[in-house]
């Protein structure tokens, strides 16, 4: 997918008409277009009883943030705040990042988004404490915050519901051994 103005040759609108529509397009979408496509090897399909959903490996998301912005702590970071009630834990996550214009090591991470909140039960169904609950809440909130930058946008936009789309990703990522699904929605 194109990420620079010069690569934008195959769109239905065309680069000249797009600039007439929105001269800030390349500034507004530079991260989204870099981050929107998800490697299908980093996803899992699961059914929670109320419908099928696609989950994304959080470590893969961290790797993509690092590839795009630089090492955590320098090119990007996240701040977490936890609030506990008797039965729940709430995680509030804010992400900060640099872009190419601010990769000067003397500048701080001035771009931010959040906080994004997520909640988890502190106790398992058997009544025992779930010591993973804070991490689960934090990971859910981070995933959602990352999605606002465009990370894994194809998953959040429902494109992984289409086997044709996923088949194309297997080709794009040059993944061997994938069997195409012929019956798509």
C-alpha positions as CSV (number, residue, x, y, z in Angstrom):
1,X,0.0,0.0,0.0
2,X,1.3,3.5,-0.8
3,X,2.9,5.4,2.1
4,X,4.3,8.4,0.2
5,X,2.9,10.8,-2.3
6,X,5.0,9.4,-5.2
7,X,3.8,5.9,-4.5
8,X,0.2,7.0,-4.8
9,X,-0.3,6.2,-8.5
10,X,-2.9,3.4,-8.5
11,X,-5.8,5.0,-6.7
12,X,-9.2,5.6,-8.2
13,X,-9.0,9.3,-7.4
14,X,-5.4,9.9,-8.6
15,X,-2.8,12.0,-6.8
16,X,-3.7,15.3,-8.4
17,X,-7.4,15.2,-7.5
18,X,-6.6,14.0,-4.0
19,X,-4.5,17.0,-3.3
20,X,-7.4,19.2,-4.4
21,X,-9.7,17.3,-2.0
22,X,-7.3,17.5,1.0
23,X,-3.8,19.0,0.8
24,X,-3.0,17.5,4.2
25,X,-3.7,13.9,3.2
26,X,-0.1,12.7,3.4
27,X,0.5,14.3,6.8
28,X,-2.8,13.0,8.2
29,X,-2.4,9.4,7.0
30,X,1.3,8.8,7.1
31,X,1.3,6.6,10.2
32,X,-2.1,5.0,9.4
33,X,-1.0,3.8,6.0
34,X,2.3,2.4,7.4
35,X,0.6,0.5,10.2
36,X,-2.8,-0.6,8.9
37,X,-1.9,-4.0,7.4
38,X,-1.7,-6.9,9.9
39,X,0.4,-10.0,9.2
40,X,-2.1,-12.9,9.5
41,X,0.5,-14.9,11.4
42,X,0.1,-12.5,14.3
43,X,-3.7,-13.1,14.6
44,X,-5.9,-15.7,16.1
45,X,-9.6,-16.3,15.4
46,X,-11.7,-17.1,18.4
47,X,-15.3,-17.4,19.3
48,X,-16.4,-16.0,22.7
49,X,-19.9,-17.5,22.4
50,X,-21.4,-14.3,21.0
51,X,-19.5,-14.2,17.7
52,X,-16.2,-14.7,16.0
53,X,-13.5,-12.2,16.5
54,X,-9.8,-11.8,15.5
55,X,-7.2,-11.2,18.3
56,X,-3.8,-9.6,17.6
57,X,-0.6,-10.7,19.2
58,X,0.4,-7.8,21.5
59,X,4.1,-8.4,21.2
60,X,3.7,-8.1,17.4
61,X,2.0,-4.7,17.9
62,X,4.9,-3.6,20.1
63,X,7.4,-4.7,17.4
64,X,5.5,-2.7,14.8
65,X,5.5,0.4,17.0
66,X,9.2,0.0,17.4
67,X,9.8,-0.5,13.7
68,X,7.8,2.7,12.9
69,X,8.9,5.0,15.7
70,X,12.1,3.6,17.2
71,X,12.9,1.8,20.5
72,X,10.5,2.1,23.3
73,X,11.4,4.8,25.7
74,X,13.0,6.9,22.9
75,X,10.7,6.7,19.8
76,X,7.5,5.9,21.7
77,X,6.3,4.9,25.1
78,X,3.1,4.1,27.0
79,X,2.0,5.3,30.4
80,X,-0.3,3.2,32.5
81,X,-2.6,4.0,35.4
82,X,-4.5,1.3,37.2
83,X,-7.7,1.9,39.3
84,X,-9.0,-1.0,41.4
85,X,-12.4,-1.6,42.8
86,X,-13.6,-4.5,44.9
87,X,-14.1,-6.7,41.8
88,X,-12.5,-4.9,38.9
89,X,-9.3,-3.4,37.6
90,X,-9.3,-0.5,35.2
91,X,-6.3,0.3,33.1
92,X,-5.8,3.7,31.5
93,X,-3.2,3.8,28.8
94,X,-1.7,6.8,27.0
95,X,0.7,6.4,24.1
96,X,3.4,8.9,23.1
97,X,5.4,8.8,19.9
98,X,7.9,10.7,17.7
99,X,7.5,11.2,14.0
100,X,10.3,11.8,11.4
101,X,10.1,15.5,12.2
102,X,10.9,15.0,15.9
103,X,13.5,12.2,15.8
104,X,16.0,14.7,17.4
105,X,17.1,12.9,20.6
106,X,16.9,16.2,22.5
107,X,13.2,16.6,21.8
108,X,10.6,15.0,24.0
109,X,7.8,12.7,22.9
110,X,5.2,15.4,22.2
111,X,2.6,13.4,20.2
112,X,0.2,11.5,22.4
113,X,-3.2,9.8,22.4
114,X,-5.2,8.7,25.4
115,X,-6.0,7.7,28.0
116,X,-7.8,4.7,26.6
117,X,-9.5,2.6,29.3
118,X,-10.1,-1.1,29.6
119,X,-11.6,-3.2,32.4
120,X,-11.1,-6.8,33.6
121,X,-12.6,-8.9,36.4
122,X,-10.1,-9.3,39.3
123,X,-11.5,-12.8,40.0
124,X,-11.8,-15.9,37.9
125,X,-15.1,-17.8,37.6
126,X,-13.9,-20.1,40.4
127,X,-13.5,-17.1,42.8
128,X,-9.7,-17.1,42.8
129,X,-7.7,-13.9,42.2
130,X,-6.7,-13.5,38.5
131,X,-3.2,-12.2,38.9
132,X,-3.1,-11.6,35.1
133,X,-6.1,-9.2,35.2
134,X,-4.1,-5.9,35.3
135,X,-1.9,-7.1,32.4
136,X,-5.0,-8.1,30.4
137,X,-6.6,-4.7,31.0
138,X,-3.4,-2.9,30.0
139,X,-3.0,-5.0,26.9
140,X,-6.6,-4.4,25.8
141,X,-6.2,-0.6,26.3
142,X,-2.8,-0.5,24.5
143,X,-4.3,-2.4,21.5
144,X,-7.2,0.1,21.3
145,X,-4.9,3.1,21.7
146,X,-2.6,1.7,18.9
147,X,-5.6,1.2,16.7
148,X,-6.2,5.0,16.7
149,X,-2.8,5.5,15.0
150,X,-3.9,2.9,12.4
151,X,-2.1,-0.2,13.8
152,X,-3.9,-3.3,12.7
153,X,-6.7,-1.1,11.2
154,X,-7.7,-3.9,8.8
155,X,-8.6,-6.1,11.8
156,X,-10.7,-3.3,13.4
157,X,-12.4,-2.5,10.1
158,X,-13.6,-6.1,9.8
159,X,-11.5,-7.0,6.8
160,X,-10.3,-10.2,8.5
161,X,-13.9,-11.4,8.3
162,X,-13.3,-11.9,4.6
163,X,-11.3,-15.0,3.7
164,X,-10.5,-13.4,0.3
165,X,-8.8,-10.5,2.1
166,X,-6.8,-12.9,4.4
167,X,-5.8,-15.0,1.4
168,X,-4.4,-11.9,-0.3
169,X,-2.4,-11.1,2.9
170,X,-0.9,-14.6,2.9
171,X,0.3,-13.8,-0.7
172,X,1.5,-10.3,0.3
173,X,3.5,-11.6,3.2
174,X,4.7,-14.5,1.1
175,X,3.5,-17.1,3.6
176,X,3.8,-20.7,2.4
177,X,1.4,-23.5,3.2
178,X,-1.8,-21.4,3.5
179,X,-4.9,-23.0,1.9
180,X,-7.2,-20.5,0.3
181,X,-10.8,-20.6,1.5
182,X,-13.2,-20.7,-1.4
183,X,-16.5,-19.9,0.3
184,X,-16.4,-16.3,1.4
185,X,-19.2,-14.0,2.5
